[in-house]
Amino acid sequence: MTLSEFVKEKRRLANLTQPELSEKAGVGLRFIRELEQGKETLRLDKVNQVLQLFGYEVGALPLTRNTPADEKS
């Protein structure tokens, strides 16, 4: 699931419109629209403002790869 799909799903589950979400998160409506449309360059602090309403935040996660070397360990 992409970030845009995640935000859209959480917004819908909370019965919020895009304007309501933007107001609650303290970001502009244009930002919400761009986030839900999957724009590739967004301010991380604003993304976290939106995600915090749903109890989440963007963070660094280790990459996992399924390579033969990994499987032998």
N, C-alpha and C positions, 0 to 999 in steps of 0.2 A: 504494500500500500504506500502510495506517495504521500508526501507532506500535505499537498493540496487536497487529496482525497480524505486524509485524516481530519483536517480542519473542517472540511465541508460536512463530513459525517458527524463530527462532534457538535457542530453548530446546529445541524438538523435535529439531532437527538435532544438538544437543549431547547428546541423550538424557538430558535432565534433567527431573525432575518439578518442579512448582511449589514444593514444600517444599525440594527440593535447590537450586533457583535462589535462593530467598530466603535460604537459609543461606550459599551461596557469595557472594552479593552483599551480605550484611549488612543486609538489609531484612526487614521482616515479611512473612509469608505473605499477609496481607490486602492489603498493598501490591502484591504480584505479581498477585494475583487482580484487583484493581481496575485495574492497568495493562493486563492482558490483556483485560479487559472494556471497555476504552476510556473509563474515567472521565476526564472533561474537566479536572478540577483535581487535579493531582498535584505533589508537590514535585520541582522540576527536579534538585536535587542527588541525590535518590534515584533518579530516572530514569537519571541518568548513572552512578550506581553499578552499576545493572543492565546498562546498555549497554556499560560498560567491560569487562565479562567477555567480550564478543563483539568487542571492538576498535572500538567506536563511541562517540560522544557526541552529545548534542543541541547544535546550534549555530545561530547566526544565518546565514541564507542570503538573498541578494538575491531579491526577487520578480521573476519574469519574466512579462511580459504580452505577449500577441500583439495589439497594436493597430496600426491603419494607420500611425501615426507611427513605431512601432518598426520596421515592415517597410521603411519608406523609408530609414532610417538606414544 
